[in-house]
Amino acid sequence: MIAVDTNVLVHAHRRRSPKYEAASRRVIALAEGPASWAIPVFCLAEFLRVVTHRRILDPLSPAGACEALQRLLASPSVELLLPGPRFAELLAGAVREVDAVGNVVFDAQIVALCREAGVRTLLTEDRDFDRFPGFATERLPR
């Protein structure tokens, strides 16, 4: 199973993004395809924070951003990754294995969620995830 990171979701919903076409095609293929895919729960609020931010060009309205998330979560093949009983232990392990500080701690929580759910690959444009041993990333095509 593949999980989708916030930055890919943002690119898929921002027509002015240079990665809009690639991101929207990939997200649509996942949402409409038969294979299971996932969104880490922490990416929901982060998506809303980024796409509604007034400092970006053409921010989405709060209602529009929430509707975009509802459409994604309506996919019959999507799974929302939620912390389970091993999350705290896996988070601490991810933080320790890369000496995560600052923003990388947020990445460590995504890694911990994915590991707990058995997700092996994250679709992301964030190269910080490459620091986590045994955690595969996939980039959008150029």
Secondary structure, 3 states (H helix, E strand, C coil): CEEECHHHHHHHCCCCCCCHHHHHHHHHHHHHCCCCEEEECHHHHHHHHHHCCCCCCCCCCHHHHHHHHHHHHCCCCEEEECCCCCHHHHHHHHHHHHCCCCHHHHHHHHHHHHHHHCCCEEECCCHHHHHCCCCEEECCCC
